[in-house]
Amino acid sequence: MCKSLVAIAFLALIVAVIAEHPAPPSAEEVQAELAASGISTEAAAGIVAVGEKYKSALEAAKGNKEAAEKVFEDIKTETDNYVKTQSSADQTAYAAFVEKKKSEFQKHHSTPAH
């Protein structure tokens, strides 16, 4: 799967989680999960920093599909650009992390209750 498509899936997951849950995981929790997935501490911190930069914009976009799509596109672009600057090991670990989260998201949202 193309790295860009993987990033899109991951970012869609982030937006969905933030939009669905009033208390998304903390930056420290996200960073720890990224690091536990094999992403270097430095790269994980950078990915989290991108998300943190858009936190208030995501909050403001709740309930406004167009605004949320714009914020999502901004996050996607910045995250894609950031991940491209990281080592190939971090890029590979990030892609695997995104695939794992995408699979978890699909399983969660394919249950009869959803």
C-alpha positions as CSV (number, residue, x, y, z in Angstrom):
1,M,0.0,0.0,0.0
2,C,1.2,3.5,-0.9
3,K,2.7,5.3,2.1
4,S,0.5,8.3,1.4
5,L,-2.6,6.1,1.5
6,V,-1.4,4.6,4.8
7,A,-1.0,8.1,6.2
8,I,-4.5,9.0,5.1
9,A,-5.9,5.9,6.8
10,F,-4.1,6.7,10.0
11,L,-5.1,10.3,10.0
12,A,-8.7,9.4,9.3
13,L,-8.5,7.2,12.3
14,I,-7.1,10.0,14.4
15,V,-9.9,12.4,13.3
16,A,-12.5,9.7,13.9
17,V,-11.2,8.9,17.4
18,I,-11.1,12.6,18.4
19,A,-14.5,13.3,16.9
20,E,-16.1,10.2,18.5
21,H,-14.6,10.4,22.0
22,P,-14.7,13.4,24.3
23,A,-11.3,12.5,25.8
24,P,-8.8,11.3,23.2
25,P,-5.6,9.7,24.4
26,S,-3.0,12.2,25.7
27,A,0.0,13.2,23.7
28,E,2.2,11.1,26.0
29,E,0.0,8.0,25.5
30,V,0.1,8.4,21.7
31,Q,3.8,9.0,21.7
32,A,4.3,5.9,23.9
33,E,2.2,3.8,21.6
34,L,4.1,5.0,18.5
35,A,7.4,4.2,20.2
36,A,6.2,0.8,21.3
37,S,5.4,0.1,17.7
38,G,9.1,0.6,16.7
39,I,9.0,4.2,15.8
40,S,12.0,6.1,17.2
41,T,11.3,8.4,20.2
42,E,12.3,11.4,18.1
43,A,10.0,10.5,15.1
44,A,7.1,9.7,17.5
45,A,7.6,13.1,19.2
46,G,7.5,14.8,15.8
47,I,4.3,12.9,14.7
48,V,2.6,13.8,18.0
49,A,3.8,17.5,17.6
50,V,1.9,17.6,14.3
51,G,-1.2,16.3,16.0
52,E,-0.9,18.7,18.9
53,K,-0.5,21.6,16.5
54,Y,-4.0,20.9,15.1
55,K,-5.7,19.9,18.3
56,S,-7.7,23.1,18.8
57,A,-8.6,23.2,15.1
58,L,-10.0,19.7,15.3
59,E,-12.0,20.6,18.4
60,A,-13.4,23.7,16.6
61,A,-14.3,21.6,13.6
62,K,-16.5,19.2,15.5
63,G,-19.9,19.0,13.8
64,N,-18.7,20.9,10.7
65,K,-17.8,18.3,8.0
66,E,-16.2,20.8,5.6
67,A,-14.0,22.3,8.4
68,A,-13.0,18.9,9.6
69,E,-12.0,17.8,6.1
70,K,-9.8,20.9,5.7
71,V,-8.1,20.3,9.1
72,F,-7.7,16.6,8.2
73,E,-6.1,17.6,4.9
74,D,-3.7,20.0,6.6
75,I,-2.7,17.3,9.2
76,K,-2.3,14.7,6.4
77,T,-0.1,17.0,4.4
78,E,2.1,18.0,7.3
79,T,2.4,14.4,8.7
80,D,3.2,13.0,5.2
81,N,6.0,15.6,4.8
82,Y,7.3,15.0,8.3
83,V,7.4,11.2,8.0
84,K,9.2,11.5,4.6
85,T,12.1,13.2,6.5
86,Q,12.5,10.3,8.9
87,S,14.6,7.2,8.6
88,S,13.4,4.3,6.4
89,A,13.1,2.2,9.6
90,D,10.7,4.9,11.1
91,Q,8.8,5.1,7.8
92,T,8.3,1.3,7.8
93,A,7.4,1.2,11.5
94,Y,4.9,4.0,11.0
95,A,3.3,2.2,8.0
96,A,2.9,-0.9,10.1
97,F,1.4,1.1,13.0
98,V,-1.1,2.7,10.6
99,E,-2.1,-0.7,9.1
100,K,-2.6,-2.0,12.7
101,K,-4.8,0.9,13.7
102,K,-6.7,0.8,10.4
103,S,-7.5,-2.9,11.0
104,E,-8.6,-2.2,14.6
105,F,-10.8,0.7,13.4
106,Q,-12.4,-1.4,10.7
107,K,-13.1,-4.3,13.1
108,H,-14.6,-1.9,15.6
109,H,-16.8,-0.2,13.0
110,S,-17.9,-3.3,11.3
111,T,-19.7,-4.8,14.3
112,P,-23.5,-5.1,14.1
113,A,-23.8,-2.4,16.8
114,H,-22.2,0.2,14.5
